[in-house]
Structures are given as structure tokens and as C-alpha cells.
């Protein structure tokens, strides 16, 4: 007498299921690879073909050149477009964008630290949620609305001028605006304005990873450092900052990358001098020089590649 | 000896943290004040007077409505595509181990890790290469590509918390793969998917950089706003629309937060 009834010997202990769905389910159970391939095919097709395919098409175009007379793209391999990238104006654009990105990253790190530290170490319960939402809501609220809000704030007749006037400090604002390079007619057409808006918009991206890194610093490390005689300044420099650094670097990936590629903020708030994003936009649009636009957009890709490699060595990816 | 060590925060830290949060929120609140101003020609502060008139004007503007309709349509389709692709990807990556898992995570994150303008111009050059005319679908194509990652992040976080033994138990008790999915996996990851979907919706609803490249002549709501920012036609209407956009995007974010607050984070790190 056999208690077990196995309809096909050697397959499995349970009997086969009836119906198409059952058979399919059994097939997946027997061949996990089949299920895996089925699950991965749609997303890989989408991202692989649409996204990576487009990126490769773009990269290829950067090796083409444009015929100066007819304005038609000449599909032959050349490095001439990249050489164009290195001439005076274009190099200026690249340097301007990179230094802006570096300054914005630095300022965001400084502003983000106290918020992140307070939220990680002192905020409890409801306050923790308050801080979390307090960072999440500005992060997710509409990008354009935030830029627009700053146009209102920085306008010559706007609230900043009004506050300075009320405090009888109008001359301070005048003095700042009359500074060379960073100044301008009003804050909304100066580099200073562009900088402020960049910092504002990308700040939450710096706060979240910094806070995540600080959450992992045990409080007794700080106490131990103090017990061993370190001043708060020393504790910050030798204990807290090194431990928070991976988080700060992780945040800087966002602030740096986002500043590099943005073309809307400098267009709406800033002087008329171009940033990489604006150059890409102008080259592919009005100028119709797609190869140069493609070569320009390779610049942030290369910079971010180097940046990510450096960040990986600093352990930033464990902090994400 | 002090007994409240580590409980009290230094005053300076408190002031800096509060100042930082104020810095993040005041500009958004200012939009609300401007929606009621009577001033038409400039961004004058303080507003010379308050009025509700611009809400009626904005309500009657056909271009605002058609932009809103297009935005909602695109965001819905992109969210559905992102939900399907993101969940599949997350399930494959978190439930099994296979060669190239890291590469897949990277592939999903790439569309938001690279600057939006790169994604935008890449898609546009691909469209022109294959002579694909601009339509709702070209916008959807771009949006779905970078929305996958938020669904993926939420789903992966939840899959990690869902114990694999639950699925094995279900199988041992005789459920087939589809029943297990329907009765065990879906209830477990449901709220994470809902949250991911809401964030994907908010992300798509707000997207402007990629859309400028893939939209052609059609205006989504952000494109409409961008036009108004570059060439202002009726500033008070823009103020009203800006305020409504703030309110509309806050709701899904709050909902997503309450759906995922016990345990995993919303979307991990950012958009």
C-alpha cells in the first residue's frame, strides 16, 4: 500500500495542479529562472532599449560634426566637436557651472548639518516626524513653484528689498549688489540670486543622507569623547564629522549632479551668462547643433562618473 | 553630575536647525500670500490689497485646464507603467540572487542620477532619429523611465522586510504561485506600492526638464508655468495656479508618508 500518490514519478511530492494557471504556477516553481526572466524582461526592455539606447544614440552624435555652411549633421567620426568644447566661451561655461556646483554643494552641506544633527540626535517622537515631513514637503513640492517663489522674493520690488529697507539696511543690499561678478541690477539677475535658489532647491537632498549617517553615530561616542577631555569643537572635528562624512558625500552627489544639469534656474534667476544646461538647450534648439549639444551633455556625465567613483571610495553608497 | 546628559540641545544648534527649516518653508508660504494680491504688473511686497478675483479668472482660463488635463493624463499613465515595471524589478532583485543584480539596480537609478537634461536630450535625439512625432506618448515614455525608480525603491524596501518564509509557508500549505501572490505578497507590499505610486504621480506631475524635450507643442502644467515665468502674461493667474499646485502635490506626499511611516522610508533618498 502506498499512501502517497504521485502521478508522475520523480517530479515532486505534491500532485500536479489542474488547469492552465496551475500548470504555469508549477512550471515557475520548478524553473525559478523562467520566472526570473519573465519578471526582468519588461523592465529591462524598457530601460535597456528606450533609455540606454537613447543615451548611446546621444553619445554617437557627439562624435559627428555639423557642416558650417549647410547646417546639416555630417555623420562621420570626428573629434572636432569635442575640440570645439575646449574653446574660450565653451570652456568658460563649463568652469562656471562646475564652480557654481561646488559652491552650492559646500553651502548646502553647511546649512544641512545642524538640521540633520538636531533631527538625528535630539528630535524624538512627534518632533522626529515633524522634522522628517519638514524636509520631505519642500523636497517634493513643485520645482517650478519653488523657483517662482524665489523670483517673487528676489525681485527688485520684492520682500528682500522691503525687509532691508524696513531695517534701514538698504545700503547693505546696495553694497552687495554693487560687488563685481556676483552682484547685478537686482538679486534676481545676479549670480548671488542663482546661488541662493540652487542652495534652496537642493538643500533637502543634502539633509536626508546626512541625517541618515548621523542617526548611525552612537550617542555614547560623543560622550566618550567629551569624557576623554575633548572640547565640543574637537569632538565635532575628530569624531562627528568623519562619521558623518559618507552621508555628506552621498548628499553632495545630488547637489552636485542636479546643479550641473539644471538649465531652468539660471535662465529664470540669474545673469545672462550661460550654464552647461542652458548651452545644451540652446545648441540643440535654436542653434540646431545637435553634435555640440551632445558633446556638452557628455561633460556632466563624465564629471559625475569621476565624482561617483571618488564617492564610492569614501563609502558614500553605504550611507544612501 | 548632570543626569540629563544628551537630552538638552545647545541653543545655537536649535536656532540653526529652526532657521534652516524656516528657510525651507517661508518661500512656499509666500506663494499663498501672493495668490491674493491685487497687484497685476509687478511682484510688489507687501501686497497693496487683497482680492479673491484671480481665483475666478484662473478658473475660467481654458489653457490652464487643458494643461492640467494633460498633466493628469500623463502622470496616470506613467504611474501605471512605473508600478508594473518597478514592482517586477524589485521582486526579481530582492527575491532571488543572480548575476548582474547590482547592474540592474544601477540601471533603474541611472535616469535620476544623471542630470535631467541628459535624459531629455537623449530621448529627443532618439525620437528624431526614428522620426517619432511628439505626442502624449512621447511625454509618457520619458516620465515612466524616471518614475520606475521611486516605485522600485519603495517596493524593494518592503520586500526586504517581508520574510521569505511567509511565501514558503503559503506554498507549503498548498497555495499555487498566483494564490500566494494574491493573498500573501500583495497584501504585504500593497501600501508600499500605493506610496510609490503616489510619489511617482507627484514626480511626473511636476516634471519639467525632460518634458521640454519630449513634449513638442503640448503644454503640461509645469510647461505652462515655465512659459509664464519666461514670458509673463497674467502674473496673478500664475500666482493662483502656483498655490494650487503646492496644495495638490502636498496631499500625495502626506498620504505616502502615512502609508509607509512604520519602518521603511519613503523613496529612500530623494527623487
Interface residues (C-beta under 8 A of the other chain):
Chain A: X14 X17 X21 X22 X24 X25 X26 X28 X29 X32 X35 X36 X39 X40 X42 X43 X44 X46 X47 X48 X50 X51 X52 X53 X54 X55 X57 X58 X61 X111 X112 X114 X115 X117 X118 X119 X121 X122 X129 X131 X132 X133 X134 X135 X136 X137 X138 X139 X140 X141 X142 X143 X144 X145 X146 X147 X148 X149 X150 X151 X152 X153 X155 X157 X158 X159 X161 X162 X200 X203 X204 X205 X207 X208 X209 X212 X219 X222 X223 X232 X250 X253 X254 X257 X258 X260 X261 X262 X263 X264 X267 X268 X277 X280 X281 X284 X290 X293 X294 X297 X300 X301 X304 X308 X320
Chain B: X5 X6 X7 X9 X10 X13 X14 X16 X17 X20 X21 X23 X24 X25 X27 X28 X30 X31 X34 X42 X43 X44 X45 X46 X81 X84 X85 X86 X88 X89 X91 X92 X96 X98 X104 X107 X108 X110 X111 X113 X114 X115 X116 X117 X118 X119 X121 X122 X123 X124 X125 X126 X129 X141 X144 X145 X148 X171 X174 X176 X177 X178 X199 X202 X206 X208 X209 X212 X222 X225 X226 X229 X230 X238 X242 X245 X246 X249 X250 X253 X254 X257 X261 X266 X268 X269 X270 X271
